[in-house]
Amino acid sequence: MLKSLLKTFSFTLNTAILNTDIQNFINNHLQSNISEIVLKGTTFDAVTTKELIEQIEAKVKCEKKLPIWFKTPLIYYPNKLNIEQTSSETTADYKASLMHGKSMIDVTGGFGVDCYYFSKQFDLVTHCEIDKKLSEIVAHNYKQLLVSNIKTIHTDGLEYLEKTDEALDWIYIDPSRRHDSKGKVFLLNDCLPNVPEHLELLFQHSKNIMIKTSPLLDISVGIGELQFVKTIHVVAVNNEVKELLWILEDGFTGDIHIKTINLKHGSDDYFEFQLKDEKSLESQYSQPLTYLYEPNTAILKAGAFNTVPEKLSIFKLHKHSHLYTSESLIPFPGRRFKIENIIPYNKKELKQLVITKANITTRNFPETVEQIRKKLGIKDGGDLYLFFTTDTDGNKIVLVCNKIK
């Protein structure tokens, strides 16, 4: 079966890596010390020690990030940098849920995780990848993953679009954030390819474009660089923002809609709002009441500071604190706490509480968590949560809380 599979490809890859004995070696050494493998070397004539280590390191990174790839036999892995830069299965699945149609193209295909999930929403997906070896790896892996509706092409995706008159339902692009001269970059104009520079070409082939960018890109800056922004998705996984997704629709002139999602085990947090509303709303403020709320990182990245209290009928502690409070407990897209005590920030009073271990958070506070721990001798951990913040009157306070599960 393996021989017949390999005959269907014109590989420049070292297909000996797929031999049973070498695959067994890789799988048996996923937990091994890489340095020891380097020192011992291998007895295989057909592959080098470097190639084996590359396969082992990349596969290890896939165990949690790409479990389908990890569990599928005879997957060929690129170097670990490609795995680090690719979408996780979790975020790729979310992206795919936002699009559907007959045909789409991924202009910057990479390791092909996004296209795998796009293929569940489209009749035909075109995967463009400028790196020949990576393109061949992806083509091989799709066969192993039993995917038949993805066309892999070794080419520059933009050059491909320039040479075709193909009309597509969607175009997806994830520009590289590594610039030859500037190093790691975040502005869209500095990424490769330069998406703002090529929007006219992209819209010639599709009315709908999705762009993935770094979570570090400032949303207002991105809006300024792009055209026809319809929706922005702020995607977090387990409260860590992973990516921003920009939905562009040719000719769109309406209000920009922002959707935040925190993908978690068991349940996901959603919150959405119109950008214009956030700019026009004024929060209502209050001293801390019975319950405290801390928004998830997706909401904080989206800047929904005034929309949260307006939509959820709760109060803000201070304009710059981004913590909220209410007298009655409500469902909330973030962490919820019961306030047990409110004390002024005073070393003497804090010492009287005899707190030796707690989880510390600072919001709109002049000292860092590290400085507070050192000053008060409080170790990290335990069931107690301390919020060092500023109230609506400008006073520095400490909220002693228990987390509500």
TIDO-786409 format. One record per residue (C-alpha): x, y, z; residue in one letter. Coordinates in nm, 4 decimals. Layout:
<recs>
REC|X|Y|Z|A .
...
</recs>
This chain:
<recs>
REC|0.0000|0.0000|0.0000|M .
REC|0.2830|0.2400|0.0909|L .
REC|0.4651|0.1694|-0.2389|K .
REC|0.1536|0.2346|-0.4453|S .
REC|0.0940|0.5543|-0.2482|L .
REC|0.4454|0.6822|-0.3139|L .
REC|0.4178|0.6148|-0.6884|K .
REC|0.1406|0.8720|-0.7140|T .
REC|0.3803|1.1506|-0.6182|F .
REC|0.6896|1.2947|-0.7820|S .
REC|0.8662|1.3509|-0.4541|F .
REC|1.1751|1.5576|-0.3935|T .
REC|1.1296|1.4545|-0.0306|L .
REC|1.3165|1.1733|0.1330|N .
REC|1.0381|0.9164|0.1254|T .
REC|1.2496|0.6690|0.3193|A .
REC|1.1256|0.8551|0.6261|I .
REC|0.7920|0.6805|0.5667|L .
REC|0.9446|0.3307|0.5900|N .
REC|0.8008|0.1216|0.8716|T .
REC|1.1243|0.0823|1.0703|D .
REC|1.1980|0.4536|1.0564|I .
REC|0.8407|0.5470|1.1518|Q .
REC|0.8688|0.3090|1.4474|N .
REC|1.1928|0.4792|1.5529|F .
REC|1.0261|0.8214|1.5359|I .
REC|0.7231|0.7102|1.7361|N .
REC|0.9379|0.5342|1.9967|N .
REC|1.1516|0.8432|2.0557|H .
REC|0.8895|1.1156|2.0933|L .
REC|0.9734|1.1437|2.4630|Q .
REC|1.3481|1.0980|2.4207|S .
REC|1.6195|1.3513|2.4876|N .
REC|1.7100|1.5026|2.1503|I .
REC|2.0686|1.5654|2.2597|S .
REC|2.1169|1.1947|2.3268|E .
REC|1.9878|1.1062|1.9788|I .
REC|2.2330|1.3572|1.8298|V .
REC|2.5237|1.2037|2.0217|L .
REC|2.4312|0.8428|1.9414|K .
REC|2.3307|0.9048|1.5808|G .
REC|2.1292|0.6437|1.3924|T .
REC|2.1984|0.3230|1.2058|T .
REC|1.9682|0.4052|0.9133|F .
REC|2.1441|0.4502|0.5795|D .
REC|1.8524|0.6174|0.4039|A .
REC|1.7945|0.9070|0.6462|V .
REC|2.0201|1.1385|0.8405|T .
REC|2.0076|1.2030|1.2125|T .
REC|1.9056|1.5619|1.1339|K .
REC|1.6049|1.4415|0.9322|E .
REC|1.4928|1.2110|1.2110|L .
REC|1.5209|1.4837|1.4723|I .
REC|1.3233|1.7195|1.2497|E .
REC|1.0427|1.4645|1.2268|Q .
REC|1.0463|1.3937|1.6007|I .
REC|1.0462|1.7594|1.7081|E .
REC|0.7680|1.8533|1.4680|A .
REC|0.5498|1.5567|1.5596|K .
REC|0.5842|1.6302|1.9311|V .
REC|0.4537|1.9826|1.8700|K .
REC|0.1520|1.8364|1.6901|C .
REC|0.0297|1.6148|1.9749|E .
REC|-0.1890|1.8843|2.1318|K .
REC|-0.1966|2.1460|1.8577|K .
REC|-0.2789|1.9111|1.5664|L .
REC|-0.4100|1.5845|1.7161|P .
REC|-0.5588|1.4609|1.3863|I .
REC|-0.2185|1.4874|1.2167|W .
REC|-0.0469|1.3345|1.5199|F .
REC|-0.2758|1.0306|1.5212|K .
REC|-0.2751|0.9722|1.1450|T .
REC|-0.0151|0.7178|1.0212|P .
REC|0.2568|0.8137|0.7713|L .
REC|0.2275|1.1892|0.8103|I .
REC|0.5362|1.3663|0.6763|Y .
REC|0.6370|1.6609|0.8964|Y .
REC|0.8155|1.9808|0.7959|P .
REC|1.0541|2.1555|1.0334|N .
REC|0.9119|2.2583|1.3701|K .
REC|0.9006|2.6271|1.2721|L .
REC|0.6253|2.5473|1.0205|N .
REC|0.4286|2.3759|1.2981|I .
REC|0.4770|2.6716|1.5330|E .
REC|0.3497|2.9142|1.2692|Q .
REC|0.0469|2.7143|1.1565|T .
REC|-0.3051|2.7472|1.2930|S .
REC|-0.4133|2.5008|1.5569|S .
REC|-0.6978|2.2641|1.4743|E .
REC|-0.9119|2.4567|1.7231|T .
REC|-0.8714|2.7931|1.5514|T .
REC|-0.8804|2.6424|1.2002|A .
REC|-1.2146|2.4779|1.2752|D .
REC|-1.3515|2.8108|1.3988|Y .
REC|-1.2302|2.9937|1.0858|K .
REC|-1.3918|2.7359|0.8600|A .
REC|-1.7257|2.7802|1.0367|S .
REC|-1.7335|3.1413|0.9133|L .
REC|-1.7168|3.0545|0.5425|M .
REC|-1.8896|2.8267|0.2935|H .
REC|-1.9448|2.7964|-0.0795|G .
REC|-1.8357|2.6100|-0.3886|K .
REC|-1.4753|2.7286|-0.4247|S .
REC|-1.2086|2.9167|-0.2321|M .
REC|-0.8340|2.9694|-0.2354|I .
REC|-0.5758|2.9879|0.0412|D .
REC|-0.3134|3.2201|-0.1067|V .
REC|-0.0548|3.1385|0.1634|T .
REC|-0.1275|2.7718|0.2304|G .
REC|0.1586|2.6754|0.4619|G .
REC|0.1213|2.3364|0.6339|F .
REC|-0.2395|2.3184|0.5180|G .
REC|-0.4278|2.2940|0.8474|V .
REC|-0.6703|2.5728|0.7590|D .
REC|-0.7402|2.4216|0.4153|C .
REC|-0.8156|2.0846|0.5724|Y .
REC|-1.1013|2.2474|0.7645|Y .
REC|-1.2027|2.4705|0.4715|F .
REC|-1.2486|2.1526|0.2680|S .
REC|-1.5408|2.0611|0.4920|K .
REC|-1.7203|2.3837|0.3888|Q .
REC|-1.6352|2.4056|0.0165|F .
REC|-1.6603|2.1773|-0.2842|D .
REC|-1.3089|2.2725|-0.3989|L .
REC|-1.0218|2.4341|-0.2091|V .
REC|-0.7009|2.5537|-0.3755|T .
REC|-0.3890|2.5492|-0.1584|H .
REC|-0.1039|2.7683|-0.2863|C .
REC|0.2397|2.7378|-0.1302|E .
REC|0.5574|2.8979|-0.2629|I .
REC|0.7880|2.6486|-0.0855|D .
REC|0.8103|2.3413|-0.3098|K .
REC|0.9047|2.0960|-0.0353|K .
REC|0.6270|2.2159|0.1939|L .
REC|0.3765|2.1989|-0.0933|S .
REC|0.4718|1.8357|-0.1562|E .
REC|0.4512|1.7541|0.2137|I .
REC|0.0987|1.8963|0.2254|V .
REC|-0.0095|1.7052|-0.0867|A .
REC|0.1149|1.3800|0.0643|H .
REC|-0.0492|1.4453|0.4000|N .
REC|-0.3891|1.5200|0.2444|Y .
REC|-0.3791|1.1729|0.0903|K .
REC|-0.3108|1.0260|0.4325|Q .
REC|-0.5913|1.2353|0.5800|L .
REC|-0.8278|1.1047|0.3074|L .
REC|-0.9027|1.4521|0.1720|V .
REC|-0.9742|1.4636|-0.2022|S .
REC|-1.1188|1.8102|-0.2682|N .
REC|-0.8046|2.0184|-0.2067|I .
REC|-0.5888|2.1112|-0.5051|K .
REC|-0.2288|2.1788|-0.3982|T .
REC|-0.0205|2.4050|-0.6216|I .
REC|0.3447|2.4959|-0.5756|H .
REC|0.3245|2.8654|-0.6595|T .
REC|0.3077|3.2183|-0.5287|D .
REC|-0.0629|3.2600|-0.4526|G .
REC|-0.0812|3.6166|-0.5785|L .
REC|0.0951|3.5256|-0.9038|E .
REC|-0.1565|3.2446|-0.9464|Y .
REC|-0.4434|3.4926|-0.9144|L .
REC|-0.2780|3.7296|-1.1607|E .
REC|-0.2708|3.4541|-1.4256|K .
REC|-0.6262|3.3252|-1.3843|T .
REC|-0.9722|3.4679|-1.4372|D .
REC|-1.1227|3.2243|-1.1873|E .
REC|-1.4128|3.3559|-0.9763|A .
REC|-1.4131|3.2332|-0.6179|L .
REC|-1.6563|3.2441|-0.3283|D .
REC|-1.3802|3.3246|-0.0783|W .
REC|-1.0125|3.4134|-0.0612|I .
REC|-0.8114|3.3430|0.2540|Y .
REC|-0.4698|3.4905|0.3241|I .
REC|-0.2355|3.4639|0.6221|D .
REC|0.0568|3.6959|0.5445|P .
REC|0.3956|3.6103|0.6907|S .
REC|0.4952|3.8288|0.9823|R .
REC|0.8648|3.7717|0.9219|R .
REC|1.0159|4.0460|0.7040|H .
REC|1.3532|3.9947|0.5319|D .
REC|1.4986|4.3225|0.6617|S .
REC|1.2672|4.4262|0.9484|K .
REC|1.2502|4.0920|1.1272|G .
REC|0.9228|4.0128|1.3049|K .
REC|0.6528|4.2634|1.2065|V .
REC|0.2848|4.3253|1.2790|F .
REC|0.1625|4.6015|1.0476|L .
REC|-0.0099|4.4608|0.7402|L .
REC|0.1961|4.6860|0.5144|N .
REC|0.5133|4.5225|0.6504|D .
REC|0.3931|4.1620|0.6164|C .
REC|0.4631|3.9395|0.3173|L .
REC|0.2682|3.9561|0.0999|P .
REC|0.1600|4.3170|0.1527|N .
REC|-0.2166|4.2635|0.1643|V .
REC|-0.3295|4.6293|0.1439|P .
REC|-0.1179|4.6678|-0.1699|E .
REC|-0.2925|4.3728|-0.3396|H .
REC|-0.6560|4.4232|-0.2346|L .
REC|-0.7611|4.5271|-0.5855|E .
REC|-0.6281|4.1980|-0.7264|L .
REC|-0.7999|3.9949|-0.4537|L .
REC|-1.1364|4.1640|-0.5087|F .
REC|-1.1118|4.0912|-0.8812|Q .
REC|-1.1533|3.7231|-0.7940|H .
REC|-1.3874|3.7258|-0.4952|S .
REC|-1.6294|3.9484|-0.3122|K .
REC|-1.5303|3.7919|0.0208|N .
REC|-1.1847|3.7945|0.1777|I .
REC|-1.0676|3.6624|0.5139|M .
REC|-0.7308|3.7806|0.6474|I .
REC|-0.5584|3.6313|0.9507|K .
REC|-0.3283|3.8650|1.1423|T .
REC|-0.1223|3.8680|1.4578|S .
REC|-0.3139|3.9347|1.7807|P .
REC|-0.0635|4.2152|1.8397|L .
REC|-0.1961|4.4182|1.5479|L .
REC|-0.3836|4.7233|1.6761|D .
REC|-0.7429|4.6978|1.5534|I .
REC|-0.7726|5.0672|1.4678|S .
REC|-0.4453|5.0500|1.2714|V .
REC|-0.5663|4.7438|1.0792|G .
REC|-0.8919|4.9187|0.9894|I .
REC|-0.6878|5.2102|0.8591|G .
REC|-0.4745|4.9827|0.6411|E .
REC|-0.7629|4.7874|0.4856|L .
REC|-1.0812|4.8566|0.2866|Q .
REC|-1.4390|4.7344|0.3195|F .
REC|-1.3915|4.5773|0.6648|V .
REC|-1.7223|4.4171|0.7600|K .
REC|-1.6431|4.2010|1.0636|T .
REC|-1.3437|4.1451|1.2901|I .
REC|-1.3184|3.8223|1.4917|H .
REC|-1.0923|3.8254|1.7979|V .
REC|-1.0096|3.4605|1.8637|V .
REC|-0.8726|3.3382|2.1963|A .
REC|-0.8056|2.9818|2.3093|V .
REC|-0.8186|2.9168|2.6842|N .
REC|-0.8011|3.2928|2.7454|N .
REC|-0.4984|3.3561|2.5226|E .
REC|-0.5657|3.5644|2.2103|V .
REC|-0.4285|3.3690|1.9142|K .
REC|-0.5379|3.5606|1.6045|E .
REC|-0.7481|3.8349|1.4539|L .
REC|-0.9696|3.7464|1.1572|L .
REC|-1.0694|4.0279|0.9226|W .
REC|-1.3714|3.9741|0.6996|I .
REC|-1.3743|4.2060|0.3985|L .
REC|-1.6711|4.2358|0.1637|E .
REC|-1.6246|4.4248|-0.1618|D .
REC|-1.8097|4.7577|-0.1475|G .
REC|-1.9165|4.7230|0.2177|F .
REC|-1.9757|5.0629|0.3800|T .
REC|-2.1766|4.9709|0.6918|G .
REC|-2.0765|4.9678|1.0572|D .
REC|-1.7933|4.7334|1.1554|I .
REC|-1.9069|4.4413|1.3693|H .
REC|-1.6632|4.2927|1.6204|I .
REC|-1.7070|3.9384|1.7502|K .
REC|-1.5001|3.7952|2.0335|T .
REC|-1.4679|3.4250|2.1043|I .
REC|-1.2801|3.2476|2.3830|N .
REC|-1.2603|2.8804|2.2847|L .
REC|-1.2448|2.6642|2.5963|K .
REC|-1.2827|2.3027|2.6950|H .
REC|-1.6509|2.2412|2.7592|G .
REC|-1.7966|2.5833|2.6803|S .
REC|-1.7042|2.8874|2.4718|D .
REC|-1.7524|3.2545|2.5570|D .
REC|-1.8991|3.4814|2.2894|Y .
REC|-1.9434|3.8567|2.2985|F .
REC|-2.0106|4.0898|2.0063|E .
REC|-2.0743|4.4573|1.9449|F .
REC|-2.0734|4.7349|1.6874|Q .
REC|-1.7548|4.9392|1.6861|L .
REC|-1.9485|5.2656|1.6595|K .
REC|-2.1457|5.1825|1.9764|D .
REC|-1.8291|5.1333|2.1804|E .
REC|-1.7104|5.4789|2.0781|K .
REC|-2.0377|5.6494|2.1673|S .
REC|-2.1268|5.4772|2.4961|L .
REC|-2.0490|5.6050|2.8451|E .
REC|-2.0054|5.3526|3.1266|S .
REC|-2.1854|5.3721|3.4595|Q .
REC|-1.9493|5.3523|3.7580|Y .
REC|-1.9819|5.2109|4.1065|S .
REC|-1.7828|5.1206|4.4133|Q .
REC|-1.7296|4.7409|4.4365|P .
REC|-2.0559|4.5586|4.5071|L .
REC|-2.1063|4.1881|4.5840|T .
REC|-1.9574|4.0406|4.2669|Y .
REC|-1.6533|4.1200|4.0534|L .
REC|-1.6074|4.0414|3.6829|Y .
REC|-1.2877|4.0221|3.4788|E .
REC|-1.3418|4.0073|3.0984|P .
REC|-1.1606|3.7432|2.8959|N .
REC|-0.8604|3.8457|2.6875|T .
REC|-1.0570|3.8513|2.3604|A .
REC|-1.2890|4.1203|2.4970|I .
REC|-0.9954|4.3188|2.6322|L .
REC|-0.8189|4.2994|2.2951|K .
REC|-1.1371|4.4089|2.1181|A .
REC|-1.1636|4.7091|2.3491|G .
REC|-1.5275|4.6497|2.4443|A .
REC|-1.4827|4.8423|2.7682|F .
REC|-1.8055|5.0442|2.7552|N .
REC|-2.0201|4.7936|2.5639|T .
REC|-1.9756|4.5230|2.8288|V .
REC|-2.1454|4.7133|3.1136|P .
REC|-2.4105|4.8521|2.8772|E .
REC|-2.5115|4.5129|2.7389|K .
REC|-2.4865|4.3228|3.0669|L .
REC|-2.6307|4.5943|3.2962|S .
REC|-2.3330|4.6022|3.5310|I .
REC|-2.1026|4.8773|3.6573|F .
REC|-1.7420|4.9628|3.5899|K .
REC|-1.5004|5.0260|3.8780|L .
REC|-1.2951|5.2935|3.7004|H .
REC|-1.2499|5.4234|3.3486|K .
REC|-0.9084|5.2560|3.3137|H .
REC|-0.9507|4.9508|3.5398|S .
REC|-1.1619|4.7312|3.3057|H .
REC|-1.3120|4.5453|3.5997|L .
REC|-1.6878|4.5299|3.6564|Y .
REC|-1.9220|4.4773|3.9479|T .
REC|-2.2865|4.4002|4.0290|S .
REC|-2.5080|4.3239|4.3249|E .
REC|-2.6577|4.0098|4.1652|S .
REC|-2.4595|3.7339|3.9954|L .
REC|-2.4902|3.7162|3.6144|I .
REC|-2.3460|3.4954|3.3377|P .
REC|-2.0291|3.6657|3.2127|F .
REC|-1.7727|3.6125|2.9308|P .
REC|-1.4748|3.5915|3.1619|G .
REC|-1.3967|3.5175|3.5246|R .
REC|-1.6457|3.5801|3.8081|R .
REC|-1.5633|3.6388|4.1732|F .
REC|-1.7405|3.6895|4.5051|K .
REC|-1.5927|3.9909|4.6852|I .
REC|-1.5222|3.8927|5.0457|E .
REC|-1.3423|4.2055|5.1602|N .
REC|-1.2473|4.5517|5.0330|I .
REC|-0.9485|4.7193|5.1926|I .
REC|-0.7427|5.0275|5.1097|P .
REC|-0.3977|4.9583|4.9701|Y .
REC|-0.2036|4.9814|5.2911|N .
REC|0.0822|4.7523|5.3835|K .
REC|-0.0116|4.7479|5.7524|K .
REC|-0.3746|4.6492|5.6883|E .
REC|-0.2728|4.3854|5.4373|L .
REC|-0.0268|4.2332|5.6830|K .
REC|-0.3074|4.2034|5.9388|Q .
REC|-0.4959|3.9729|5.7021|L .
REC|-0.2111|3.7218|5.7330|V .
REC|-0.2262|3.6217|5.3668|I .
REC|0.0728|3.4058|5.2727|T .
REC|-0.0525|3.2611|4.9428|K .
REC|-0.2879|3.4052|4.6808|A .
REC|-0.3472|3.4674|4.3110|N .
REC|-0.2704|3.8327|4.2411|I .
REC|-0.4007|4.0476|3.9541|T .
REC|-0.3345|4.4172|3.8961|T .
REC|-0.5613|4.6463|3.6915|R .
REC|-0.4912|5.0195|3.6657|N .
REC|-0.2426|4.9966|3.9524|F .
REC|0.1046|5.1554|3.9867|P .
REC|0.2880|4.8417|4.1050|E .
REC|0.3508|4.5096|3.9318|T .
REC|0.2488|4.1690|4.0637|V .
REC|0.6163|4.0903|4.1296|E .
REC|0.6647|4.4096|4.3324|Q .
REC|0.3530|4.3372|4.5391|I .
REC|0.4575|3.9786|4.6117|R .
REC|0.8012|4.0908|4.7230|K .
REC|0.6663|4.3731|4.9399|K .
REC|0.3964|4.1645|5.1108|L .
REC|0.5634|3.8228|5.1068|G .
REC|0.2699|3.6558|4.9306|I .
REC|0.3414|3.3377|4.7335|K .
REC|0.1540|3.2428|4.4166|D .
REC|-0.1356|2.9963|4.4204|G .
REC|-0.4153|2.8851|4.6494|G .
REC|-0.7882|2.9566|4.6372|D .
REC|-0.7745|3.3254|4.7298|L .
REC|-0.7704|3.5983|4.4641|Y .
REC|-0.6459|3.9515|4.5259|L .
REC|-0.7227|4.2318|4.2812|F .
REC|-0.5083|4.5413|4.3237|F .
REC|-0.6879|4.8211|4.1400|T .
REC|-0.8269|5.1767|4.1505|T .
REC|-1.1869|5.2592|4.2390|D .
REC|-1.4148|5.5218|4.0868|T .
REC|-1.2908|5.7854|4.3335|D .
REC|-0.9280|5.7233|4.2377|G .
REC|-0.8408|5.5325|4.5540|N .
REC|-0.5985|5.2391|4.5424|K .
REC|-0.7805|4.9360|4.6822|I .
REC|-0.7444|4.5597|4.7221|V .
REC|-1.0391|4.3295|4.6549|L .
REC|-1.0173|3.9993|4.8399|V .
REC|-1.2177|3.7471|4.6373|C .
REC|-1.3145|3.3862|4.5900|N .
REC|-1.3521|3.2585|4.2354|K .
REC|-1.6951|3.1380|4.1246|I .
REC|-1.6668|2.8216|3.9134|K .
</recs>
